């Protein structure tokens, strides 16, 4: 299951990092460090999300 979660994290992590950057731009953050921090937060949030998705896929 760890391998599936890792593969899913490639896609989910990049998507949520992009969502974090869009959220930063919408809220008015326009510094490089601010955008980077929002992207990192989205990437970190993707770990439990990808783990849960992998659990659901294995349960089927």
Contact map, one row per residue, 1 for C-alpha under 8 A:
111110000000000000000000000000000000000000000000000001100100
111111000000000000000000000000000000000000000000001000000000
111111100000000000000000000000000000000000000000000000000000
111111110000000000000000000000000000000000000000000001000000
111111111000000000000000000000000000000000000000011011000000
011111111100000000000000000000000000000000000000010000000000
001111111110000000000000000000000000000000000000000000000000
000111111111000000000000000000000000000000000000010011000000
000011111111110000000000000000000000000000000110010000000000
000001111111110000000000000000000000000000000000000000000000
000000111111111000000000000000000000000000000000000000000000
000000011111111100000000000000000000000000000100110000000000
000000001111111110000000000000000000000001111110000000000000
000000001111111111000000000000000000000000100000000000000000
000000000011111111100000000000000000000000000000000000000000
000000000001111111110000000000000000001001101100000000000000
000000000000111111111000000000000000011111100000000000000000
000000000000011111111100000000000000001001000000000000000000
000000000000001111111110000000000000001001000000000000000000
000000000000000111111111000000000010011011000000000000000000
000000000000000011111111100000000011011000000000000000000000
000000000000000001111111110000000000000000000000000000000000
000000000000000000111111111000000000010000000000000000000000
000000000000000000011111111111000110010000000000000000000000
000000000000000000001111111111000010000000000000000000000000
000000000000000000000111111110000000000000000000000000000000
000000000000000000000011111110000000000000000000000000000000
000000000000000000000001111111000000000000000000000000000000
000000000000000000000001111111100110000000000000000000000000
000000000000000000000001100111110110000000000000000000000000
000000000000000000000000000011111110000000000000000000000000
000000000000000000000000000001111111000000000000000000000000
000000000000000000000000000000111111100000000000000000000000
000000000000000000000001000011111111110000000000000000000000
000000000000000000011001100011111111111000000000000000000000
000000000000000000001000000000011111111100000000000000000000
000000000000000000000000000000001111111110000000000000000000
000000000000000010011011000000000111111111000000000000000000
000000000000000111111000000000000011111111100000000000000000
000000000000000010000000000000000001111111110000000000000000
000000000000000010010000000000000000111111111000000000000000
000000000000100111110000000000000000011111111100000000000000
000000000000110110000000000000000000001111111110000000000000
000000000000100000000000000000000000000111111110000000000000
000000000000100100000000000000000000000011111111100000000000
000000001001100100000000000000000000000001111111110000000000
000000001000100000000000000000000000000000111111111000000000
000000000000000000000000000000000000000000001111111100000000
000000000001000000000000000000000000000000001111111110000000
000011011001000000000000000000000000000000000111111111000000
010010000000000000000000000000000000000000000011111111100000
000000000000000000000000000000000000000000000001111111110000
000010010000000000000000000000000000000000000000111111111000
100110010000000000000000000000000000000000000000011111111100
100000000000000000000000000000000000000000000000001111111110
000000000000000000000000000000000000000000000000000111111111
000000000000000000000000000000000000000000000000000011111111
100000000000000000000000000000000000000000000000000001111111
000000000000000000000000000000000000000000000000000000111111
000000000000000000000000000000000000000000000000000000011111
